[in-house]
Structure formats: C-alpha cells, structure tokens
C-alpha cells in the first residue's frame, strides 16, 4: 500500500478546495481519488456549456430518484458531476452564499462554530469578487466571481415589475442581505467557467506532495479496529489499496458519501444486515435528512419576437453576434449561467422576515437542459421554497459498491411545502401583471392560466416541477450523538475519518448550494490544520 497523510475521496467542489489547501503544507502528503475523468472539453469550459454537460453521461452520474407520490409518481433526475471538479464542472455557475440566517440556524441546530460570523471569513478567503469592495466580499481568493455580463430588456423590465410588486433592489445577494431582487453573480473568470478544479485543484497539482488518480472508484473504507486507515478503489479493472496515515476524508457529495459509509459498515444496522454487510457502527442517520430545492417553472410567451433567446438561437446573425460578444467582449448570452436575474422574497408563510422563496429569471424557455429551446418566444421565471420541510433518504440498494443507491426524494410530503409553492406561483403571476412587464407577454404556457385554485396549482406543481440539483444533508452535522459528524466534521464512532461536502449541512441553504460547499471545505481545511498543529 502506498501511503499518504490524507486520502481525499472525490475531486468536486469540496475535494478540490480541500486538496489545494491541505497541500499548501509541503510536509503533508495528499492524494485525491476521482471516479470520473479529466475536465477537458469545450462545453466544460464555456459558461453556458452546463446546458449540454449536466445530462452528459461521460461527465455526469445520472442518478434517478425512486417514484415519488409527491411529484405525481415521477422519478426525479439526480445528476452528480463525475469528472475532475465534480458538479462544479457541470453546474449552472450561480454563486450565492445563502441568507445569513441559514448559518445561524445551523449553529442553533448544534453545528457549533458555523454561525454566519464564524463562516464569513472563510467565504471571503475563497473568492476574488470583481465587483465593488465590501466588508462582506473577498478580493484575494483563488475563486473568481463575476457580475452578470449579459443584458436583456425583458429581464430589466421584470426587475422593474418585481420592485413595483414590492421587492427591494439588491446590489449584492452575497452582501448585507439576500432579500430583494437584482442580478446574479457567477463563478466565471473572463470568458470561461471557474470550477473548483480550475480555481483550486489544477494550480495545486504542480506541488510534489499532491497526487490525483482519475477513473478511480472507491469501493470501501479500510479500517483497523475503529480507525480508518485507507481505502480500496478500482481503476482499469484492478483493485488498489492506499493508506492514510492521518485521515480519510470523504468528499463524494450527498449521494456517494452516505453510500460509501454504508458499504463500509457505518449506517442503519438493519439496512446493512439486510444486504449482508458487517455493521461497524449503527448510525441510523447516515443517508437520512436528504433535502433538495424543488423548482417550479412558469413560462410565458412574449408578445414581440427578438427578445427571447429562443428566437436568437435560430438566427445565424444573432448566433454570430453571441460568439463575437463572448470571444472579444467576454460577455453576452454565452457567459450566463442557470439564472440571470431574480432574488429572494417572502410569502405569507415566511417567519421573522426571512425569505422563503427564491426566484430565477431567464429570457428563454426549454423543457430541461440539453433539449432544444422552444420555438415560440419564451420567457421563464422559476421559483423554489428556500427551506423545505420534506425529507428524503439515500440507501444502498445492495452490497455492490458500483450499484446506484436508492434515492427517496419525498418532495412536498410536508403540508407547509405545498402551501409555500402555491404562494410562489401566485407571487410570480402578480409580478407578471405589473405594468412594467405586462406589455411584454401575451399568454401563460406553463402551468397555464386554467390552473387557478389551490388544488389546481399544487397538482400542476406535482406534475411540472423539477429539481435544481441541490441534494444535501445526508451526513448531518451536529453535537448530538445521532448526528453523523460532529462540528469538526469527524464521523462519530470512527477515528481518522471525516466528511467534507454538502452532505454535512443540517439544513439546506436558501439558494444554490455550490458557494456554501466551497466554504465548508475552506473551513474544514482550517480545522484540520489546527488539529495537526
């Protein structure tokens, strides 16, 4: 067995960040194991390329949820990045930390040391923000964050309408407050995607103390007694074992991390015994507490062609202009992510003034990424509930580590979630009706004007909603004995084993989860360095 101090499983947002930070110590020997391949290819680099990559089986593990009664017995797509950089190489690039209260609530739930004031220095140390200086923003971090580099008249009118509806203007969702409407920021450097791999991992791989293996599927954590001492992985048909003198660190995300723990004997005892796995530690919450943002799209047809990107993609002159804007000006539609404008709002169910709805606007319409844009002049406003109460789970389907686990989503199983989604649709419709935007559109296509009563609306949400790929929470952090990891992210009842990824979130953050996952890894690196000092 070749030995390292730290063996990191997964090169996604957390794994890449952690590997770069730990290898800053020249005496620390670090290995990263990635089950996917290299992050090469034009579509992985072009910002809008997520549209093609997220459902590309060459770079994405296309997990599927179990049939779910909450969404009309549909099976939800659950793609996860299977490439260097993980999901940060295929995601929609939106960079938003979440509401300050998100992290204060983590602290209240037992995640000691994870309040907003605790995590703010780590958010700042991650980034170089291209916008105005602020006490909330970083200016010397590896990750480049840019303001929106595309202007669209219909989006501008939507922002005016949202303000007329009563939502305040917000210059920076990552600043003093996430409340209000404005333009989204993106993980973009110049004209290219900025992933965890480009910002952290690739520059660090020039260090002699950092190694990476790709196409390396970890199948088991190796233990000596209660201590994790390494992992086994398959690569090119061969089985390898690698030793970790200090720690094994799982950064596989909210699907693969609980699966690997369960396969290795840490999880619900009855589940493990059912599949013939030796129980090392009965940990009932491993794989539980699964949370996701369920998105409902509304689509209207614009009254005049030429504003929607649906029209531009079928016009060779418009396509040529897009290409020139991107190539020469480093701006335009090819630099955008999964949302251009939007913001956070409060429904009548919001508590203590904390927004419970997140809005995303795009001047286009499509059924899902990878499919052709609609042939009419479409315009989309999506929304999701910031903090759903519904909880699902991830459980191994058998003892084969290469099998996909069983993902139970349980969307809309909580009554409050249903009520908030109904109010979200009514709110979006009211924004559409404001004078600043009303002249822009002629008919509602999704869900359709025929859906008016609460029952009709929630039935439409069940049939038409989709994930925004924000699966978190399956290895909950807390100070109680039933938590999977403690506030230092060490796995309870195991030595030398830590989890550093979005699975440790006790509660989902209010918006996109990539930025807080960067922060989790940055803070974890400081915890690990302090422990070894």
Secondary structure as UniProt FT lines:
FT   STRAND          2..9
FT   HELIX           13..22
FT   TURN            23..24
FT   TURN            26..27
FT   STRAND          30..33
FT   HELIX           42..45
FT   HELIX           47..49
FT   HELIX           50..53
FT   TURN            54..55
FT   TURN            57..59
FT   STRAND          60..65
FT   HELIX           69..71
FT   TURN            72..73
FT   STRAND          77..81
FT   TURN            84..85
FT   HELIX           86..89
FT   HELIX           100..108
FT   TURN            109..110
FT   TURN            112..113
FT   HELIX           116..126
FT   STRAND          127..129
FT   TURN            135..136
FT   STRAND          143..146
FT   HELIX           153..165
FT   TURN            173..176
FT   STRAND          179..183
FT   STRAND          188..189
FT   TURN            190..191
FT   STRAND          192..193
FT   HELIX           197..201
FT   HELIX           202..204
FT   TURN            205..206
FT   TURN            208..209
FT   STRAND          210..213
FT   STRAND          217..224
FT   TURN            225..226
FT   STRAND          227..235
FT   TURN            236..237
FT   STRAND          238..250
FT   HELIX           253..263
FT   TURN            264..265
FT   STRAND          266..267
FT   HELIX           269..274
FT   TURN            275..276
FT   STRAND          281..282
FT   TURN            284..287
FT   STRAND          290..291
FT   STRAND          294..302
FT   TURN            305..306
FT   HELIX           309..312
FT   TURN            313..314
FT   HELIX           316..329
FT   HELIX           333..335
FT   STRAND          341..345
FT   TURN            348..349
FT   TURN            352..353
FT   STRAND          357..362
FT   TURN            369..370
FT   STRAND          378..385
FT   TURN            386..387
FT   STRAND          392..395
FT   TURN            401..402
FT   STRAND          406..408
FT   TURN            411..412
FT   HELIX           415..432
FT   HELIX           435..438
FT   TURN            439..440
FT   STRAND          441..446
FT   TURN            447..450
FT   HELIX           454..464
FT   STRAND          466..467
FT   TURN            474..475
FT   TURN            481..482
FT   TURN            487..488
FT   STRAND          490..491
FT   TURN            492..493
FT   STRAND          497..499
FT   HELIX           502..504
FT   HELIX           514..532
//
